Amino acid sequence: MELKWLAMVLVVLSLGVGLCDGCLEEERFALFQLEPFFEFINYRVQYLEFESYPGKESSSNCCEWERVECNLITGRVTHLFLNDSSYNKMHWHLNASLFLPFEELQILSLSGNFIAGCVANQGFERLSSKLDKLENLDLSENNFNDSILASLSEFSSLRSLNLANNIFTGSNPTNDKSIEMLSKLNNLETLDLSGNSLGNNILSQLNERNNSWMNLKELNLGGNEIESLGSLFHEKEGMKFNKLEVLSLRNNLFNNSIFSSLVELSNLKSLDLTANQLEGAIYTKDLNALSNLEELILSSNKVNGFIPSQGLRLMNLKVVELSGNDFNNSIMSSLATLSNLKTLRIDIPKCNGLIDMKDLNALSNLKELKLFFSGNEVNGFVPSQDAGAGCSFSLQSLGLFPTLKTLSLDGFNINETTLASYSHNNLYGFTHLEELNMACTPGAGCSFSLQSLGLFPTLKTLFLFGFNINETTMSSYSHNSNKLYFIEAFKSLTLLESLDLSSNQFSGNISALKSLTLLESLGLSSNQFSGNISALKSLTLLESLDLSSNQFSGNIFALESLTSLQLLDISNNKFHIPSSLRPLFNLSKLKYLNAENNTIHADDHEMLHSSAPRFQLYSISLSCCGSGGSFPQFLYHQSELQEVTLSDIYFKVDRFPFWLLENNTMLGSLDLMNCSLSGPFQLPSCAHLALSYLDISNNAFVGNIPLRIGAHLPSLSNLNMSRNYFNGSIPSVFGDMSSLRVLDLSNNQLSGEIPEHMAMGCSLLQILALSNNSLQGSIFSENFNLTSLSELELNGNNFTGMIPNVLANCSDLYILDLSNNFIFGEVPSWIWNMPMLAALDVSRNHLFGRLPKLRGNGSNLEQVAMADNRLKGTIPRAICSLNLKLQFLDLSMNSLSGTLPSCFKPVSAREVLLSKNMLQGPLPNAFRDSSSLMILDLNYNHLKGNIPNWVSNLSYLSYLLLKGNHFEGEIPIQLCKLNNLSLVDLSQNNLSGSIPSCLKVVALNYVINQNFSYFINNYYSVSLNSIEYFRSLVNNSRISSKSIDVSVEYTVKSRSYNYKKRMLQYMSGIDLSCNKLTGEISFETKNIMQLFTLNLSHNSLTGPIPQAFSNLGGMESLDLSYNKLTGNIPVEFAVLHFLGYFNVSYNNLSGKTPERIGQLGAFDESSYVGNPFLCGSLVGKNCSFLGPPLTPKDSTGNKENHRFIDMDAFYASFFACYMMVLLCIAAVLYINPYRRQAWLYYVQMVVNSCYYFVIDNLSPKNFCNGNM
């Protein structure tokens, strides 16, 4: 009879597909109504063995959709998996009534959708009567709060409810009872409330329901900051949890007393107390009450043992996880009684002496053992009789566990000497070991004998990390050759299926691996392997191959036979790869390909091979470097691409490959940076819903940004169109792209204003870069909703108006750059109160007034640039609050006066520029302790006194610029202690005495940090479908590599130049001109061998010109004029091939001027004039006869005194016209305040220009002439 019923069931199932023709029409219609909220609902996929990405297929039968499962007989929808793992959504409210048609629904997953609640009157309460078969409801990873709990309490059929990672607090604003409402779910077996903020609120509510949740088997309360459970699990006073088997309390605040609260959970099988506040010894009495416990997890606490030490009586325990605690060697004996233990993971940070594994000899069923020695240098493979000081263990003792299948040894040091003492005879017992994971302590320099691998013939998985195996290590053993040694090491591992040798120091070739024919996964990344990869031909079962970050070279044709490959990473090598990928065409299962940072070349035979590849890729990266010719033909045959990266390859293509989007509807990331693309930017013909990342920067696109970009690419989160030739205005449709988080339109030719609609609509925007365009108008109006901004780059435009106060609402603002605009007004005081602001640049604007006082603590500011404005007054004392973090300060080219506050001591400062102000007093002690200082620019102020001796504390100082002040006294010899100096400019002061002969400079001593945002690297990092989201929002955008626009003034070849930061690294020079220095020039040649420029002019130096200067092969500019030098000009200077400026005029030099040979042939009489004893053709004096100078005749001509103008009438009319012009100007300025402001700024600019013209040109000459 039973057989008949079974036969009937089989017949029905076999005909099930025929009994129903797809899902019901009403359910299909409901699914289409859900599609705007769950775009992936109608995708279907063929899964790989590891994580897959869906490919979209059209199907009218919704039962074939990936996220939908139906009853085979009725065709009714029973499962809806609408969970989402992306992080680019806004919070939204769900209309739960859309699920009403699914009356047979059993499982509903809405995890990770950023749902903040339900539409009014359309919540889950509408579903409880219709969906009476719903058993599993997953609402985790959303933003639901306590108000939803009442609507869930009516789902009496629920057996599993997941509310993890929402914002439940355990208290309802309208009702004190919230979690308590869930106690109506009497059939509930699994409840997950982890990752909320319930605290101890949950106790007061659950204790009131003594008979609820009696069927609960699994409860997760992790991550809720609960301190105590009180009597929750006490049968007499609390709830009854007689059936509870799994309890997770991880990431809470429990202490050791928690165990007494659990003693009545007699059926408990799994207990997780990870990351609580357990410490010291745990008393085993309460723990032993959990007699049925099979899994105990106490990781990441501060437990150091059990009392009594051998008191554990949990005979059913199979898994013990004790990593991240404070155990010492004695823990082994405490675990000796757990005879049924199968898995043991333990950390022994306080290891001392020999770890005796014999204490565990009773664990005859042990299958997995992980020993982690954090904070130790443990010598492994050490015989017990040799164990002494330090920490060691005997690998031989592990042979006590004959059933061991998995062995992991992390954080120890295996040294080469101890390995040499072992052989097959004294290591035994690993007859069943299948997996071996070994990791050396980072930086310990561990070496490892591959010969030892022969001890594990049954291995299927081998992982080695942090070891040093190279030719030197191999040659120390008695083998015929290194090659034979390497082959023999793997010869016995014939069962190996997975081999990971990543991140070691392996070198040589990989020919030894060709015998491992059963390998399915091979990882060799981050080593020093070289040669070709022909040995891989025989590994035909490989599914995953990672050869990245080595020195492999040659072609990749050896991969043709690896037809099982699904994942291939050959990045960062020296392969020559055809852009057509022809060698990989036969790899039908290939899904992930990373070949970046090799040499990509055009395939000359690509057009001759029109066949399509057999693979359908999900992800491909070919970025850098080479010329790929035309766009690879194989891309035209791809339809399942998820991520495409083709950056930094030269393609001969004149337009954007929009067909990539049209052919690959699930393409989520497209990177075409620096691919030589040109023409207008062309959108796909239909809306592409999946694309979230698009980078077309550094190309030659022209024309306007398409107005329909938002309609055709609505899901964009990161859009980088920088460094092209786009013109026109910024489309307001960006305001409709609600998912946009990063928008970079910098370095184009855009004009107009920032659209107000964009400032209102892009509420999720975090990075906005519009730098270096021709944008104008006010920055933002009051209609502003970009409150999520963390980085705002508007520099290099024509913006006017004041700094908008609406930016004060951007509490996450991290970088603000408004430099190089026409912004006026005062610096607002709220700018210091921004809690996250780390970098502020408002340089080169029209800002005026005093520096605002810091009303907040300003403690996060690291870079402040306000150069080239009209700021005045003293620097406020509140700047002292920046002492701890300030790294960059530029207040140059203002009118700041007074002294630096005595409390200002920026200990972390690297670059300080205060030039061209009116600062007074001695060189402040502010920088005495700034040991990291690299640039100190105090040029053109009114500083006085001596250069302090503490300058020697600035050991990293590269650029010391004190020009145009009133310093006096001698040049301190302490400057000789600065080994990193590149530029020293002490000119135009009152320094006296001799030049220290030990003074030295170097070139290229420090490459200045060109990354304006180096402090936010990896600031954002989220994941999108296991593809790293934007590969970090900041790192992958142009913004992160933006250099702050800093310039330092230095005089070369008698002219002053402003050197940008990128050029400074190539400069080295000494300028001591226009002082009162005396004595001879006596530099130690070895200290100035890298000197490029030397200016000692306008002093009173005596003695000869050092002949040793001819050894300065890199010298470009040498100015010794206006001194009292004597002797001849060294003829050896002709070998200074780079000398572009040479001046020894106005000295007392004698002899013949150098012959016009070599580089000296480029200089005329002006270089030698003013030396009365010089002779030669260049100075017009015959060295054999010096005649008297010719006196020019007075050729005064006749003056005509004819007057043809009435001068009285001329003066009267001129005065009247002049007055009329002044009155008109005054009237215009009185009527129009903006023009008045601009006129006053212009006047101030003229005054400043005249002032610096006098300083730069007139004042030095007058001063120097006074010295003559």
Secondary structure in CASP SS format (residue, H / E / C, confidence):
PFRMAT SS
TARGET T0000
AUTHOR 0000-0000-0000
METHOD secondary structure of the structure
MODEL  1
M C 1.00
E H 1.00
L H 1.00
K H 1.00
W H 1.00
L H 1.00
A H 1.00
M H 1.00
V H 1.00
L H 1.00
V H 1.00
V H 1.00
L H 1.00
S H 1.00
L C 1.00
G H 1.00
V H 1.00
G H 1.00
L H 1.00
C C 1.00
D C 1.00
G C 1.00
C C 1.00
L C 1.00
E H 1.00
E H 1.00
E H 1.00
R H 1.00
F H 1.00
A H 1.00
L H 1.00
F H 1.00
Q H 1.00
L H 1.00
E C 1.00
P C 1.00
F C 1.00
F C 1.00
E H 1.00
F H 1.00
I H 1.00
N H 1.00
Y C 1.00
R E 1.00
V C 1.00
Q C 1.00
Y C 1.00
L C 1.00
E C 1.00
F C 1.00
E C 1.00
S C 1.00
Y C 1.00
P C 1.00
G E 1.00
K C 1.00
E C 1.00
S C 1.00
S C 1.00
S C 1.00
N C 1.00
C H 1.00
C H 1.00
E H 1.00
W C 1.00
E C 1.00
R C 1.00
V E 1.00
E E 1.00
C E 1.00
N C 1.00
L C 1.00
I C 1.00
T C 1.00
G C 1.00
R C 1.00
V E 1.00
T E 1.00
H E 1.00
L E 1.00
F E 1.00
L C 1.00
N C 1.00
D C 1.00
S C 1.00
S C 1.00
Y C 1.00
N C 1.00
K C 1.00
M C 1.00
H C 1.00
W E 1.00
H E 1.00
L E 1.00
N C 1.00
A H 1.00
S H 1.00
L H 1.00
F H 1.00
L C 1.00
P C 1.00
F C 1.00
E C 1.00
E C 1.00
L C 1.00
Q C 1.00
I E 1.00
L E 1.00
S E 1.00
L C 1.00
S C 1.00
G C 1.00
N C 1.00
F C 1.00
I E 1.00
A E 1.00
G E 1.00
C E 1.00
V C 1.00
A C 1.00
N C 1.00
Q C 1.00
G C 1.00
F H 1.00
E H 1.00
R H 1.00
L C 1.00
S C 1.00
S C 1.00
K C 1.00
L C 1.00
D C 1.00
K C 1.00
L C 1.00
E C 1.00
N E 1.00
L E 1.00
D E 1.00
L C 1.00
S C 1.00
E C 1.00
N C 1.00
N C 1.00
F C 1.00
N C 1.00
D H 1.00
S H 1.00
I H 1.00
L H 1.00
A H 1.00
S H 1.00
L H 1.00
S C 1.00
E C 1.00
F C 1.00
S C 1.00
S C 1.00
L C 1.00
R C 1.00
S E 1.00
L E 1.00
N E 1.00
L C 1.00
A C 1.00
N C 1.00
N C 1.00
I C 1.00
F C 1.00
T C 1.00
G C 1.00
S C 1.00
N E 1.00
P C 1.00
T C 1.00
N E 1.00
D C 1.00
K C 1.00
S C 1.00
I H 1.00
E H 1.00
M H 1.00
L H 1.00
S H 1.00
K H 1.00
L C 1.00
N C 1.00
N C 1.00
L C 1.00
E C 1.00
T E 1.00
L E 1.00
D E 1.00
L C 1.00
S C 1.00
G C 1.00
N C 1.00
S C 1.00
L C 1.00
G C 1.00
N C 1.00
N H 1.00
I H 1.00
L H 1.00
S H 1.00
Q H 1.00
L H 1.00
N C 1.00
E C 1.00
R C 1.00
N C 1.00
N C 1.00
S C 1.00
W C 1.00
M C 1.00
N C 1.00
L C 1.00
K C 1.00
E E 1.00
L E 1.00
N E 1.00
L C 1.00
G C 1.00
G C 1.00
N C 1.00
E C 1.00
I C 1.00
E C 1.00
S C 1.00
L C 1.00
G C 1.00
S C 1.00
L C 1.00
F C 1.00
H C 1.00
E C 1.00
K C 1.00
E C 1.00
G C 1.00
M C 1.00
K C 1.00
F C 1.00
N C 1.00
K C 1.00
L C 1.00
E C 1.00
V E 1.00
L E 1.00
S E 1.00
L C 1.00
R C 1.00
N C 1.00
N C 1.00
L C 1.00
F C 1.00
N C 1.00
N H 1.00
S H 1.00
I H 1.00
F H 1.00
S H 1.00
S H 1.00
L C 1.00
V C 1.00
E C 1.00
L C 1.00
S C 1.00
N C 1.00
L C 1.00
K C 1.00
S E 1.00
L E 1.00
D E 1.00
L C 1.00
T C 1.00
A C 1.00
N C 1.00
Q C 1.00
L C 1.00
E E 1.00
G E 1.00
A E 1.00
I E 1.00
Y E 1.00
T H 1.00
K H 1.00
D H 1.00
L H 1.00
N H 1.00
A C 1.00
L C 1.00
S C 1.00
N C 1.00
L C 1.00
E C 1.00
E E 1.00
L E 1.00
I E 1.00
L C 1.00
S C 1.00
S C 1.00
N C 1.00
K E 1.00
V E 1.00
N E 1.00
G E 1.00
F E 1.00
I E 1.00
P C 1.00
S C 1.00
Q C 1.00
G C 1.00
L C 1.00
R C 1.00
L C 1.00
M C 1.00
N C 1.00
L C 1.00
K C 1.00
V E 1.00
V E 1.00
E E 1.00
L E 1.00
S C 1.00
G C 1.00
N C 1.00
D C 1.00
F C 1.00
N C 1.00
N C 1.00
S C 1.00
I H 1.00
M H 1.00
S H 1.00
S H 1.00
L C 1.00
A C 1.00
T C 1.00
L C 1.00
S C 1.00
N C 1.00
L C 1.00
K C 1.00
T E 1.00
L E 1.00
R E 1.00
I E 1.00
D E 1.00
I C 1.00
P C 1.00
K C 1.00
C C 1.00
N C 1.00
G E 1.00
L E 1.00
I E 1.00
D C 1.00
M H 1.00
K H 1.00
D H 1.00
L H 1.00
N C 1.00
A C 1.00
L C 1.00
S C 1.00
N C 1.00
L C 1.00
K C 1.00
E E 1.00
L E 1.00
K E 1.00
L E 1.00
F E 1.00
F C 1.00
S C 1.00
G C 1.00
N C 1.00
E C 1.00
V E 1.00
N E 1.00
G C 1.00
F C 1.00
V C 1.00
P C 1.00
S H 1.00
Q H 1.00
D H 1.00
A C 1.00
G C 1.00
A C 1.00
G C 1.00
C E 1.00
S E 1.00
F E 1.00
S C 1.00
L H 1.00
Q H 1.00
S H 1.00
L H 1.00
G H 1.00
L H 1.00
F C 1.00
P C 1.00
T C 1.00
L C 1.00
K C 1.00
T E 1.00
L E 1.00
S E 1.00
L E 1.00
D E 1.00
G E 1.00
F E 1.00
N E 1.00
I C 1.00
N C 1.00
E H 1.00
T H 1.00
T H 1.00
L H 1.00
A C 1.00
S C 1.00
Y C 1.00
S C 1.00
H H 1.00
N H 1.00
N H 1.00
L C 1.00
Y C 1.00
G C 1.00
F C 1.00
T C 1.00
H C 1.00
L C 1.00
E C 1.00
E E 1.00
L E 1.00
N E 1.00
M E 1.00
A E 1.00
C E 1.00
T C 1.00
P C 1.00
G C 1.00
A C 1.00
G C 1.00
C E 1.00
S E 1.00
F C 1.00
S C 1.00
L H 1.00
Q H 1.00
S H 1.00
L H 1.00
G H 1.00
L H 1.00
F C 1.00
P C 1.00
T C 1.00
L C 1.00
K C 1.00
T E 1.00
L E 1.00
F E 1.00
L E 1.00
F E 1.00
G C 1.00
F E 1.00
N E 1.00
I C 1.00
N C 1.00
E H 1.00
T H 1.00
T H 1.00
M H 1.00
S H 1.00
S C 1.00
Y C 1.00
S C 1.00
H C 1.00
N C 1.00
S C 1.00
N H 1.00
K H 1.00
L H 1.00
Y H 1.00
F H 1.00
I H 1.00
E H 1.00
A H 1.00
F H 1.00
K H 1.00
S C 1.00
L C 1.00
T C 1.00
L C 1.00
L C 1.00
E C 1.00
S E 1.00
L E 1.00
D E 1.00
L C 1.00
S C 1.00
S C 1.00
N C 1.00
Q C 1.00
F C 1.00
S E 1.00
G E 1.00
N C 1.00
I C 1.00
S H 1.00
A H 1.00
L H 1.00
K H 1.00
S H 1.00
L C 1.00
T C 1.00
L C 1.00
L C 1.00
E C 1.00
S E 1.00
L E 1.00
G E 1.00
L C 1.00
S C 1.00
S C 1.00
N C 1.00
Q E 1.00
F E 1.00
S E 1.00
G E 1.00
N C 1.00
I C 1.00
S H 1.00
A H 1.00
L H 1.00
K H 1.00
S H 1.00
L C 1.00
T C 1.00
L C 1.00
L C 1.00
E C 1.00
S E 1.00
L E 1.00
D E 1.00
L C 1.00
S C 1.00
S C 1.00
N C 1.00
Q E 1.00
F E 1.00
S E 1.00
G E 1.00
N C 1.00
I C 1.00
F H 1.00
A H 1.00
L H 1.00
E H 1.00
S H 1.00
L C 1.00
T C 1.00
S C 1.00
L C 1.00
Q C 1.00
L E 1.00
L E 1.00
D E 1.00
I C 1.00
S C 1.00
N C 1.00
N C 1.00
K E 1.00
F E 1.00
H E 1.00
I E 1.00
P E 1.00
S C 1.00
S C 1.00
L C 1.00
R H 1.00
P H 1.00
L H 1.00
F C 1.00
N C 1.00
L C 1.00
S C 1.00
K C 1.00
L C 1.00
K C 1.00
Y E 1.00
L E 1.00
N E 1.00
A C 1.00
E C 1.00
N C 1.00
N C 1.00
T E 1.00
I E 1.00
H E 1.00
A C 1.00
D C 1.00
D C 1.00
H C 1.00
E H 1.00
M H 1.00
L H 1.00
H C 1.00
S C 1.00
S C 1.00
A C 1.00
P C 1.00
R C 1.00
F C 1.00
Q C 1.00
L C 1.00
Y C 1.00
S E 1.00
I E 1.00
S E 1.00
L C 1.00
S C 1.00
C C 1.00
C C 1.00
G E 1.00
S E 1.00
G E 1.00
G E 1.00
S C 1.00
F C 1.00
P C 1.00
Q H 1.00
F H 1.00
L H 1.00
Y H 1.00
H H 1.00
Q C 1.00
S C 1.00
E C 1.00
L C 1.00
Q C 1.00
E E 1.00
V E 1.00
T E 1.00
L C 1.00
S C 1.00
D C 1.00
I C 1.00
Y E 1.00
F E 1.00
K C 1.00
V C 1.00
D C 1.00
R C 1.00
F C 1.00
P C 1.00
F C 1.00
W H 1.00
L H 1.00
L H 1.00
E H 1.00
N H 1.00
N C 1.00
T C 1.00
M C 1.00
L C 1.00
G C 1.00
S E 1.00
L E 1.00
D E 1.00
L C 1.00
M C 1.00
N C 1.00
C C 1.00
S C 1.00
L C 1.00
S E 1.00
G E 1.00
P E 1.00
F C 1.00
Q C 1.00
L C 1.00
P C 1.00
S C 1.00
C C 1.00
A C 1.00
H C 1.00
L C 1.00
A C 1.00
L C 1.00
S C 1.00
Y E 1.00
L E 1.00
D E 1.00
I C 1.00
S C 1.00
N C 1.00
N C 1.00
A E 1.00
F E 1.00
V E 1.00
G E 1.00
N E 1.00
I C 1.00
P C 1.00
L C 1.00
R C 1.00
I H 1.00
G H 1.00
A H 1.00
H H 1.00
L C 1.00
P C 1.00
S C 1.00
L C 1.00
S C 1.00
N E 1.00
L E 1.00
N E 1.00
M C 1.00
S C 1.00
R C 1.00
N C 1.00
Y E 1.00
F E 1.00
N E 1.00
G E 1.00
S C 1.00
I C 1.00
P C 1.00
S H 1.00
V H 1.00
F H 1.00
G H 1.00
D H 1.00
M C 1.00
S C 1.00
S C 1.00
L C 1.00
R C 1.00
V E 1.00
L E 1.00
D E 1.00
L C 1.00
S C 1.00
N C 1.00
N C 1.00
Q E 1.00
L E 1.00
S E 1.00
G E 1.00
E C 1.00
I C 1.00
P C 1.00
E H 1.00
H H 1.00
M H 1.00
A H 1.00
M H 1.00
G H 1.00
C C 1.00
S C 1.00
L C 1.00
L C 1.00
Q C 1.00
I E 1.00
L E 1.00
A E 1.00
L C 1.00
S C 1.00
N C 1.00
N C 1.00
S E 1.00
L E 1.00
Q E 1.00
G E 1.00
S C 1.00
I C 1.00
F C 1.00
S C 1.00
E C 1.00
N C 1.00
F C 1.00
N C 1.00
L C 1.00
T C 1.00
S C 1.00
L C 1.00
S C 1.00
E E 1.00
L E 1.00
E E 1.00
L C 1.00
N C 1.00
G C 1.00
N C 1.00
N E 1.00
F E 1.00
T C 1.00
G C 1.00
M C 1.00
I C 1.00
P C 1.00
N H 1.00
V H 1.00
L H 1.00
A H 1.00
N H 1.00
C C 1.00
S C 1.00
D C 1.00
L C 1.00
Y C 1.00
I E 1.00
L E 1.00
D E 1.00
L C 1.00
S C 1.00
N C 1.00
N C 1.00
F C 1.00
I C 1.00
F E 1.00
G E 1.00
E C 1.00
V C 1.00
P C 1.00
S H 1.00
W H 1.00
I H 1.00
W H 1.00
N H 1.00
M C 1.00
P C 1.00
M C 1.00
L C 1.00
A C 1.00
A E 1.00
L E 1.00
D E 1.00
V C 1.00
S C 1.00
R C 1.00
N C 1.00
H E 1.00
L E 1.00
F E 1.00
G E 1.00
R E 1.00
L C 1.00
P C 1.00
K C 1.00
L C 1.00
R C 1.00
G C 1.00
N C 1.00
G C 1.00
S C 1.00
N C 1.00
L C 1.00
E C 1.00
Q E 1.00
V E 1.00
A E 1.00
M C 1.00
A C 1.00
D C 1.00
N C 1.00
R E 1.00
L E 1.00
K E 1.00
G E 1.00
T E 1.00
I C 1.00
P C 1.00
R H 1.00
A H 1.00
I H 1.00
C H 1.00
S H 1.00
L H 1.00
N C 1.00
L C 1.00
K C 1.00
L C 1.00
Q C 1.00
F E 1.00
L E 1.00
D E 1.00
L C 1.00
S C 1.00
M C 1.00
N C 1.00
S E 1.00
L E 1.00
S E 1.00
G E 1.00
T C 1.00
L C 1.00
P C 1.00
S C 1.00
C C 1.00
F C 1.00
K C 1.00
P C 1.00
V C 1.00
S C 1.00
A C 1.00
R C 1.00
E E 1.00
V E 1.00
L E 1.00
L C 1.00
S C 1.00
K C 1.00
N C 1.00
M E 1.00
L E 1.00
Q E 1.00
G E 1.00
P E 1.00
L C 1.00
P C 1.00
N H 1.00
A H 1.00
F H 1.00
R C 1.00
D C 1.00
S C 1.00
S C 1.00
S C 1.00
L C 1.00
M C 1.00
I E 1.00
L E 1.00
D E 1.00
L C 1.00
N C 1.00
Y C 1.00
N C 1.00
H E 1.00
L E 1.00
K E 1.00
G E 1.00
N C 1.00
I C 1.00
P C 1.00
N H 1.00
W H 1.00
V H 1.00
S H 1.00
N H 1.00
L C 1.00
S C 1.00
Y C 1.00
L C 1.00
S C 1.00
Y E 1.00
L E 1.00
L E 1.00
L C 1.00
K C 1.00
G C 1.00
N C 1.00
H E 1.00
F E 1.00
E E 1.00
G E 1.00
E E 1.00
I C 1.00
P C 1.00
I H 1.00
Q H 1.00
L H 1.00
C H 1.00
K H 1.00
L C 1.00
N C 1.00
N C 1.00
L C 1.00
S C 1.00
L E 1.00
V E 1.00
D E 1.00
L C 1.00
S C 1.00
Q C 1.00
N C 1.00
N E 1.00
L E 1.00
S E 1.00
G E 1.00
S C 1.00
I C 1.00
P C 1.00
S C 1.00
C C 1.00
L C 1.00
K C 1.00
V C 1.00
V C 1.00
A C 1.00
L C 1.00
N C 1.00
Y C 1.00
V C 1.00
I C 1.00
N C 1.00
Q C 1.00
N C 1.00
F C 1.00
S C 1.00
Y H 1.00
F H 1.00
I H 1.00
N C 1.00
N C 1.00
Y C 1.00
Y C 1.00
S C 1.00
V E 1.00
S E 1.00
L E 1.00
N C 1.00
S C 1.00
I E 1.00
E E 1.00
Y E 1.00
F C 1.00
R C 1.00
S C 1.00
L C 1.00
V C 1.00
N C 1.00
N C 1.00
S C 1.00
R H 1.00
I H 1.00
S H 1.00
S H 1.00
K C 1.00
S C 1.00
I C 1.00
D C 1.00
V C 1.00
S E 1.00
V E 1.00
E E 1.00
Y E 1.00
T E 1.00
V E 1.00
K C 1.00
S C 1.00
R E 1.00
S E 1.00
Y E 1.00
N E 1.00
Y E 1.00
K E 1.00
K H 1.00
R H 1.00
M H 1.00
L H 1.00
Q C 1.00
Y C 1.00
M C 1.00
S C 1.00
G E 1.00
I E 1.00
D E 1.00
L C 1.00
S C 1.00
C C 1.00
N C 1.00
K E 1.00
L E 1.00
T E 1.00
G E 1.00
E E 1.00
I C 1.00
S C 1.00
F C 1.00
E C 1.00
T H 1.00
K H 1.00
N H 1.00
I C 1.00
M C 1.00
Q C 1.00
L C 1.00
F C 1.00
T E 1.00
L E 1.00
N E 1.00
L C 1.00
S C 1.00
H C 1.00
N C 1.00
S E 1.00
L E 1.00
T E 1.00
G E 1.00
P C 1.00
I C 1.00
P C 1.00
Q H 1.00
A H 1.00
F H 1.00
S H 1.00
N H 1.00
L C 1.00
G C 1.00
G C 1.00
M C 1.00
E C 1.00
S E 1.00
L E 1.00
D E 1.00
L C 1.00
S C 1.00
Y C 1.00
N C 1.00
K E 1.00
L E 1.00
T E 1.00
G E 1.00
N C 1.00
I C 1.00
P C 1.00
V H 1.00
E H 1.00
F H 1.00
A H 1.00
V H 1.00
L C 1.00
H C 1.00
F C 1.00
L C 1.00
G C 1.00
Y E 1.00
F E 1.00
N E 1.00
V C 1.00
S C 1.00
Y C 1.00
N C 1.00
N E 1.00
L E 1.00
S E 1.00
G E 1.00
K E 1.00
T C 1.00
P C 1.00
E C 1.00
R C 1.00
I C 1.00
G H 1.00
Q H 1.00
L H 1.00
G H 1.00
A H 1.00
F C 1.00
D C 1.00
E H 1.00
S H 1.00
S H 1.00
Y C 1.00
V C 1.00
G C 1.00
N C 1.00
P C 1.00
F E 1.00
L E 1.00
C E 1.00
G E 1.00
S H 1.00
L H 1.00
V H 1.00
G C 1.00
K E 1.00
N C 1.00
C C 1.00
S C 1.00
F C 1.00
L C 1.00
G C 1.00
P C 1.00
P C 1.00
L C 1.00
T C 1.00
P C 1.00
K C 1.00
D C 1.00
S C 1.00
T C 1.00
G C 1.00
N C 1.00
K C 1.00
E C 1.00
N C 1.00
H C 1.00
R C 1.00
F C 1.00
I C 1.00
D C 1.00
M H 1.00
D H 1.00
A H 1.00
F H 1.00
Y H 1.00
A H 1.00
S H 1.00
F H 1.00
F H 1.00
A H 1.00
C H 1.00
Y H 1.00
M H 1.00
M H 1.00
V H 1.00
L H 1.00
L H 1.00
C H 1.00
I H 1.00
A H 1.00
A H 1.00
V H 1.00
L H 1.00
Y H 1.00
I H 1.00
N C 1.00
P H 1.00
Y H 1.00
R H 1.00
R H 1.00
Q H 1.00
A H 1.00
W H 1.00
L H 1.00
Y H 1.00
Y H 1.00
V H 1.00
Q H 1.00
M H 1.00
V H 1.00
V H 1.00
N H 1.00
S H 1.00
C H 1.00
Y H 1.00
Y H 1.00
F H 1.00
V H 1.00
I H 1.00
D H 1.00
N H 1.00
L H 1.00
S H 1.00
P H 1.00
K H 1.00
N H 1.00
F H 1.00
C H 1.00
N H 1.00
G H 1.00
N H 1.00
M C 1.00
END
